[in-house]
Amino acid sequence: MQEFGLHHLNVEDIAQIFIEFRPYLGHCRFSNCLHLVEPGCAVDEAEKSGALNTRRLGFYRVPAQEKLRAPRIY
């Protein structure tokens, strides 16, 4: 049996999994936006306007933040 995980993905790949984010990806103020707390984030603005579901954004942010906290394995 194999365990499901996102450990092999980087934060940018995790954002791509959420298909409803795709229209907003690449439209943030900063090209390296991780859609967590950055100013001018198009994904965050879409959530605030009601275009994106708040829970779905939360489902993205938890593993994205965990990925950033995880030690890098080289």
Backbone atoms as SQL, in Angstrom:
CREATE TABLE atoms (id INTEGER PRIMARY KEY, chain TEXT, resi INTEGER, resn TEXT, atom TEXT, x REAL, y REAL, z REAL);
INSERT INTO atoms VALUES
  (1, 'A', 1, 'MET', 'N', 0.839, -1.166, 0.000),
  (2, 'A', 1, 'MET', 'CA', 0.000, 0.000, 0.000),
  (3, 'A', 1, 'MET', 'C', 0.889, 1.236, 0.000),
  (4, 'A', 2, 'GLN', 'N', 0.454, 2.260, -0.714),
  (5, 'A', 2, 'GLN', 'CA', 1.232, 3.480, -0.821),
  (6, 'A', 2, 'GLN', 'C', 0.507, 4.614, -0.102),
  (7, 'A', 3, 'GLU', 'N', 1.269, 5.448, 0.552),
  (8, 'A', 3, 'GLU', 'CA', 0.713, 6.593, 1.276),
  (9, 'A', 3, 'GLU', 'C', 0.560, 7.769, 0.318),
  (10, 'A', 4, 'PHE', 'N', -0.580, 8.459, 0.425),
  (11, 'A', 4, 'PHE', 'CA', -0.789, 9.655, -0.375),
  (12, 'A', 4, 'PHE', 'C', -0.097, 10.823, 0.301),
  (13, 'A', 5, 'GLY', 'N', 0.575, 11.622, -0.465),
  (14, 'A', 5, 'GLY', 'CA', 1.243, 12.786, 0.096),
  (15, 'A', 5, 'GLY', 'C', 1.582, 13.797, -0.966),
  (16, 'A', 6, 'LEU', 'N', 1.939, 14.964, -0.528),
  (17, 'A', 6, 'LEU', 'CA', 2.311, 16.048, -1.438),
  (18, 'A', 6, 'LEU', 'C', 3.786, 16.396, -1.296),
  (19, 'A', 7, 'HIS', 'N', 4.537, 15.537, -0.590),
  (20, 'A', 7, 'HIS', 'CA', 5.932, 15.842, -0.296),
  (21, 'A', 7, 'HIS', 'C', 6.793, 16.016, -1.543),
  (22, 'A', 8, 'HIS', 'N', 6.392, 15.439, -2.641),
  (23, 'A', 8, 'HIS', 'CA', 7.183, 15.522, -3.865),
  (24, 'A', 8, 'HIS', 'C', 6.878, 16.782, -4.672),
  (25, 'A', 9, 'LEU', 'N', 5.900, 17.574, -4.247),
  (26, 'A', 9, 'LEU', 'CA', 5.504, 18.786, -4.956),
  (27, 'A', 9, 'LEU', 'C', 6.078, 20.019, -4.284),
  (28, 'A', 10, 'ASN', 'N', 6.365, 21.051, -5.086),
  (29, 'A', 10, 'ASN', 'CA', 6.737, 22.332, -4.494),
  (30, 'A', 10, 'ASN', 'C', 5.463, 23.162, -4.326),
  (31, 'A', 11, 'VAL', 'N', 5.559, 24.295, -3.672),
  (32, 'A', 11, 'VAL', 'CA', 4.382, 25.102, -3.361),
  (33, 'A', 11, 'VAL', 'C', 3.666, 25.541, -4.636),
  (34, 'A', 12, 'GLU', 'N', 4.408, 25.883, -5.679),
  (35, 'A', 12, 'GLU', 'CA', 3.794, 26.300, -6.937),
  (36, 'A', 12, 'GLU', 'C', 2.974, 25.163, -7.554),
  (37, 'A', 13, 'ASP', 'N', 3.465, 23.946, -7.438),
  (38, 'A', 13, 'ASP', 'CA', 2.720, 22.794, -7.958),
  (39, 'A', 13, 'ASP', 'C', 1.444, 22.550, -7.155),
  (40, 'A', 14, 'ILE', 'N', 1.511, 22.767, -5.856),
  (41, 'A', 14, 'ILE', 'CA', 0.326, 22.588, -5.023),
  (42, 'A', 14, 'ILE', 'C', -0.763, 23.568, -5.459),
  (43, 'A', 15, 'ALA', 'N', -0.397, 24.798, -5.776),
  (44, 'A', 15, 'ALA', 'CA', -1.378, 25.791, -6.238),
  (45, 'A', 15, 'ALA', 'C', -2.040, 25.335, -7.529),
  (46, 'A', 16, 'GLN', 'N', -1.296, 24.691, -8.417),
  (47, 'A', 16, 'GLN', 'CA', -1.850, 24.221, -9.691),
  (48, 'A', 16, 'GLN', 'C', -2.892, 23.118, -9.507),
  (49, 'A', 17, 'ILE', 'N', -2.828, 22.392, -8.410),
  (50, 'A', 17, 'ILE', 'CA', -3.796, 21.325, -8.153),
  (51, 'A', 17, 'ILE', 'C', -5.201, 21.900, -8.009),
  (52, 'A', 18, 'PHE', 'N', -5.297, 23.101, -7.483),
  (53, 'A', 18, 'PHE', 'CA', -6.586, 23.745, -7.271),
  (54, 'A', 18, 'PHE', 'C', -7.003, 24.448, -8.564),
  (55, 'A', 19, 'ILE', 'N', -7.788, 23.749, -9.368),
  (56, 'A', 19, 'ILE', 'CA', -8.101, 24.250, -10.711),
  (57, 'A', 19, 'ILE', 'C', -8.830, 25.588, -10.683),
  (58, 'A', 20, 'GLU', 'N', -9.567, 25.867, -9.616),
  (59, 'A', 20, 'GLU', 'CA', -10.261, 27.144, -9.542),
  (60, 'A', 20, 'GLU', 'C', -9.298, 28.311, -9.319),
  (61, 'A', 21, 'PHE', 'N', -8.055, 28.047, -8.937),
  (62, 'A', 21, 'PHE', 'CA', -7.043, 29.092, -8.781),
  (63, 'A', 21, 'PHE', 'C', -6.424, 29.484, -10.121),
  (64, 'A', 22, 'ARG', 'N', -6.453, 28.613, -11.080),
  (65, 'A', 22, 'ARG', 'CA', -5.705, 28.792, -12.329),
  (66, 'A', 22, 'ARG', 'C', -5.969, 30.110, -13.049),
  (67, 'A', 23, 'PRO', 'N', -7.198, 30.621, -13.086),
  (68, 'A', 23, 'PRO', 'CA', -7.389, 31.914, -13.764),
  (69, 'A', 23, 'PRO', 'C', -6.644, 33.070, -13.094),
  (70, 'A', 24, 'TYR', 'N', -6.270, 32.910, -11.830),
  (71, 'A', 24, 'TYR', 'CA', -5.628, 33.980, -11.074),
  (72, 'A', 24, 'TYR', 'C', -4.117, 33.814, -10.973),
  (73, 'A', 25, 'LEU', 'N', -3.636, 32.600, -11.175),
  (74, 'A', 25, 'LEU', 'CA', -2.200, 32.349, -11.082),
  (75, 'A', 25, 'LEU', 'C', -1.483, 33.122, -12.183),
  (76, 'A', 26, 'GLY', 'N', -0.398, 33.774, -11.815),
  (77, 'A', 26, 'GLY', 'CA', 0.355, 34.581, -12.773),
  (78, 'A', 26, 'GLY', 'C', -0.126, 36.020, -12.859),
  (79, 'A', 27, 'HIS', 'N', -1.142, 36.366, -12.062),
  (80, 'A', 27, 'HIS', 'CA', -1.672, 37.728, -12.082),
  (81, 'A', 27, 'HIS', 'C', -1.423, 38.471, -10.776),
  (82, 'A', 28, 'CYS', 'N', -0.574, 37.930, -9.946),
  (83, 'A', 28, 'CYS', 'CA', -0.247, 38.570, -8.673),
  (84, 'A', 28, 'CYS', 'C', 0.775, 39.681, -8.894),
  (85, 'A', 29, 'ARG', 'N', 0.893, 40.581, -7.941),
  (86, 'A', 29, 'ARG', 'CA', 1.840, 41.683, -8.037),
  (87, 'A', 29, 'ARG', 'C', 3.271, 41.162, -8.172),
  (88, 'A', 30, 'PHE', 'N', 3.589, 40.096, -7.439),
  (89, 'A', 30, 'PHE', 'CA', 4.933, 39.537, -7.463),
  (90, 'A', 30, 'PHE', 'C', 4.925, 38.195, -8.189),
  (91, 'A', 31, 'SER', 'N', 5.882, 37.997, -9.056),
  (92, 'A', 31, 'SER', 'CA', 5.917, 36.766, -9.853),
  (93, 'A', 31, 'SER', 'C', 6.191, 35.521, -9.009),
  (94, 'A', 32, 'ASN', 'N', 6.779, 35.692, -7.842),
  (95, 'A', 32, 'ASN', 'CA', 7.065, 34.550, -6.970),
  (96, 'A', 32, 'ASN', 'C', 6.054, 34.423, -5.831),
  (97, 'A', 33, 'CYS', 'N', 4.859, 34.953, -6.014),
  (98, 'A', 33, 'CYS', 'CA', 3.808, 34.917, -4.995),
  (99, 'A', 33, 'CYS', 'C', 3.447, 33.468, -4.668),
  (100, 'A', 34, 'LEU', 'N', 3.347, 33.167, -3.390),
  (101, 'A', 34, 'LEU', 'CA', 2.977, 31.826, -2.935),
  (102, 'A', 34, 'LEU', 'C', 1.514, 31.766, -2.497),
  (103, 'A', 35, 'HIS', 'N', 0.801, 32.899, -2.582),
  (104, 'A', 35, 'HIS', 'CA', -0.628, 32.978, -2.276),
  (105, 'A', 35, 'HIS', 'C', -0.902, 32.687, -0.806),
  (106, 'A', 36, 'LEU', 'N', 0.000, 33.159, 0.040),
  (107, 'A', 36, 'LEU', 'CA', -0.145, 32.949, 1.480),
  (108, 'A', 36, 'LEU', 'C', -0.455, 34.272, 2.180),
  (109, 'A', 37, 'VAL', 'N', 0.483, 35.224, 2.159),
  (110, 'A', 37, 'VAL', 'CA', 0.297, 36.512, 2.830),
  (111, 'A', 37, 'VAL', 'C', 0.821, 37.687, 2.000),
  (112, 'A', 38, 'GLU', 'N', 1.219, 37.445, 0.788),
  (113, 'A', 38, 'GLU', 'CA', 1.847, 38.482, -0.023),
  (114, 'A', 38, 'GLU', 'C', 0.832, 39.556, -0.438),
  (115, 'A', 39, 'PRO', 'N', 1.260, 40.831, -0.431),
  (116, 'A', 39, 'PRO', 'CA', 0.365, 41.890, -0.905),
  (117, 'A', 39, 'PRO', 'C', 0.172, 41.786, -2.418),
  (118, 'A', 40, 'GLY', 'N', -0.998, 42.115, -2.875),
  (119, 'A', 40, 'GLY', 'CA', -1.271, 42.081, -4.311),
  (120, 'A', 40, 'GLY', 'C', -1.486, 40.693, -4.869),
  (121, 'A', 41, 'CYS', 'N', -1.827, 39.741, -4.006),
  (122, 'A', 41, 'CYS', 'CA', -2.055, 38.364, -4.451),
  (123, 'A', 41, 'CYS', 'C', -3.413, 38.274, -5.142),
  (124, 'A', 42, 'ALA', 'N', -3.429, 37.863, -6.383),
  (125, 'A', 42, 'ALA', 'CA', -4.673, 37.750, -7.150),
  (126, 'A', 42, 'ALA', 'C', -5.588, 36.663, -6.592),
  (127, 'A', 43, 'VAL', 'N', -5.015, 35.588, -6.068),
  (128, 'A', 43, 'VAL', 'CA', -5.814, 34.505, -5.476),
  (129, 'A', 43, 'VAL', 'C', -6.506, 35.021, -4.215),
  (130, 'A', 44, 'ASP', 'N', -5.773, 35.730, -3.385),
  (131, 'A', 44, 'ASP', 'CA', -6.344, 36.287, -2.157),
  (132, 'A', 44, 'ASP', 'C', -7.430, 37.308, -2.490),
  (133, 'A', 45, 'GLU', 'N', -7.199, 38.149, -3.485),
  (134, 'A', 45, 'GLU', 'CA', -8.194, 39.137, -3.888),
  (135, 'A', 45, 'GLU', 'C', -9.450, 38.463, -4.432),
  (136, 'A', 46, 'ALA', 'N', -9.291, 37.370, -5.156),
  (137, 'A', 46, 'ALA', 'CA', -10.445, 36.631, -5.670),
  (138, 'A', 46, 'ALA', 'C', -11.256, 36.038, -4.523),
  (139, 'A', 47, 'GLU', 'N', -10.578, 35.564, -3.491),
  (140, 'A', 47, 'GLU', 'CA', -11.282, 35.023, -2.324),
  (141, 'A', 47, 'GLU', 'C', -12.038, 36.131, -1.598),
  (142, 'A', 48, 'LYS', 'N', -11.409, 37.285, -1.435),
  (143, 'A', 48, 'LYS', 'CA', -12.057, 38.403, -0.739),
  (144, 'A', 48, 'LYS', 'C', -13.280, 38.917, -1.509),
  (145, 'A', 49, 'SER', 'N', -13.247, 38.820, -2.836),
  (146, 'A', 49, 'SER', 'CA', -14.381, 39.288, -3.645),
  (147, 'A', 49, 'SER', 'C', -15.492, 38.243, -3.736),
  (148, 'A', 50, 'GLY', 'N', -15.231, 37.034, -3.249),
  (149, 'A', 50, 'GLY', 'CA', -16.227, 35.974, -3.286),
  (150, 'A', 50, 'GLY', 'C', -16.116, 35.070, -4.505),
  (151, 'A', 51, 'ALA', 'N', -15.136, 35.323, -5.357),
  (152, 'A', 51, 'ALA', 'CA', -14.955, 34.498, -6.553),
  (153, 'A', 51, 'ALA', 'C', -14.350, 33.131, -6.231),
  (154, 'A', 52, 'LEU', 'N', -13.626, 33.038, -5.123),
  (155, 'A', 52, 'LEU', 'CA', -13.047, 31.772, -4.673),
  (156, 'A', 52, 'LEU', 'C', -13.584, 31.443, -3.292),
  (157, 'A', 53, 'ASN', 'N', -13.781, 30.170, -3.053),
  (158, 'A', 53, 'ASN', 'CA', -14.285, 29.693, -1.781),
  (159, 'A', 53, 'ASN', 'C', -13.200, 29.798, -0.712),
  (160, 'A', 54, 'THR', 'N', -13.552, 30.391, 0.414),
  (161, 'A', 54, 'THR', 'CA', -12.604, 30.574, 1.519),
  (162, 'A', 54, 'THR', 'C', -12.061, 29.245, 2.030),
  (163, 'A', 55, 'ARG', 'N', -12.917, 28.236, 2.125),
  (164, 'A', 55, 'ARG', 'CA', -12.461, 26.924, 2.606),
  (165, 'A', 55, 'ARG', 'C', -11.446, 26.309, 1.651),
  (166, 'A', 56, 'ARG', 'N', -11.674, 26.452, 0.347),
  (167, 'A', 56, 'ARG', 'CA', -10.733, 25.887, -0.630),
  (168, 'A', 56, 'ARG', 'C', -9.377, 26.582, -0.515),
  (169, 'A', 57, 'LEU', 'N', -9.369, 27.882, -0.312),
  (170, 'A', 57, 'LEU', 'CA', -8.109, 28.590, -0.136),
  (171, 'A', 57, 'LEU', 'C', -7.410, 28.086, 1.124),
  (172, 'A', 58, 'GLY', 'N', -8.167, 27.825, 2.167),
  (173, 'A', 58, 'GLY', 'CA', -7.590, 27.249, 3.380),
  (174, 'A', 58, 'GLY', 'C', -7.015, 25.869, 3.138),
  (175, 'A', 59, 'PHE', 'N', -7.708, 25.064, 2.319),
  (176, 'A', 59, 'PHE', 'CA', -7.202, 23.727, 1.984),
  (177, 'A', 59, 'PHE', 'C', -5.879, 23.805, 1.227),
  (178, 'A', 60, 'TYR', 'N', -5.656, 24.883, 0.495),
  (179, 'A', 60, 'TYR', 'CA', -4.376, 25.094, -0.178),
  (180, 'A', 60, 'TYR', 'C', -3.321, 25.564, 0.824),
  (181, 'A', 61, 'ARG', 'N', -3.681, 26.510, 1.645),
  (182, 'A', 61, 'ARG', 'CA', -2.692, 27.163, 2.501),
  (183, 'A', 61, 'ARG', 'C', -2.085, 26.246, 3.551),
  (184, 'A', 62, 'VAL', 'N', -2.837, 25.307, 4.079),
  (185, 'A', 62, 'VAL', 'CA', -2.287, 24.410, 5.114),
  (186, 'A', 62, 'VAL', 'C', -1.116, 23.589, 4.561),
  (187, 'A', 63, 'PRO', 'N', -1.280, 22.833, 3.470),
  (188, 'A', 63, 'PRO', 'CA', -0.120, 22.072, 2.981),
  (189, 'A', 63, 'PRO', 'C', 0.979, 22.966, 2.418),
  (190, 'A', 64, 'ALA', 'N', 0.620, 24.124, 1.859),
  (191, 'A', 64, 'ALA', 'CA', 1.643, 25.028, 1.334),
  (192, 'A', 64, 'ALA', 'C', 2.526, 25.542, 2.470),
  (193, 'A', 65, 'GLN', 'N', 1.923, 25.937, 3.584),
  (194, 'A', 65, 'GLN', 'CA', 2.700, 26.407, 4.728),
  (195, 'A', 65, 'GLN', 'C', 3.526, 25.280, 5.332),
  (196, 'A', 66, 'GLU', 'N', 2.969, 24.081, 5.389),
  (197, 'A', 66, 'GLU', 'CA', 3.723, 22.935, 5.908),
  (198, 'A', 66, 'GLU', 'C', 4.928, 22.645, 5.022),
  (199, 'A', 67, 'LYS', 'N', 4.740, 22.759, 3.732),
  (200, 'A', 67, 'LYS', 'CA', 5.837, 22.517, 2.789),
  (201, 'A', 67, 'LYS', 'C', 6.965, 23.523, 3.009),
  (202, 'A', 68, 'LEU', 'N', 6.613, 24.764, 3.267),
  (203, 'A', 68, 'LEU', 'CA', 7.630, 25.792, 3.495),
  (204, 'A', 68, 'LEU', 'C', 8.371, 25.584, 4.806),
  (205, 'A', 69, 'ARG', 'N', 7.702, 25.011, 5.808),
  (206, 'A', 69, 'ARG', 'CA', 8.340, 24.753, 7.101),
  (207, 'A', 69, 'ARG', 'C', 9.189, 23.486, 7.102),
  (208, 'A', 70, 'ALA', 'N', 8.929, 22.597, 6.184),
  (209, 'A', 70, 'ALA', 'CA', 9.629, 21.300, 6.163),
  (210, 'A', 70, 'ALA', 'C', 11.099, 21.504, 5.804),
  (211, 'A', 71, 'PRO', 'N', 11.962, 20.729, 6.426),
  (212, 'A', 71, 'PRO', 'CA', 13.389, 20.823, 6.074),
  (213, 'A', 71, 'PRO', 'C', 13.612, 20.354, 4.627),
  (214, 'A', 72, 'ARG', 'N', 14.511, 21.006, 3.980),
  (215, 'A', 72, 'ARG', 'CA', 14.821, 20.620, 2.593),
  (216, 'A', 72, 'ARG', 'C', 15.745, 19.421, 2.592),
  (217, 'A', 73, 'ILE', 'N', 15.422, 18.470, 1.739),
  (218, 'A', 73, 'ILE', 'CA', 16.237, 17.273, 1.584),
  (219, 'A', 73, 'ILE', 'C', 16.916, 17.355, 0.241),
  (220, 'A', 74, 'TYR', 'N', 18.230, 17.292, 0.261),
  (221, 'A', 74, 'TYR', 'CA', 19.000, 17.412, -0.985),
  (222, 'A', 74, 'TYR', 'C', 19.496, 16.072, -1.445);
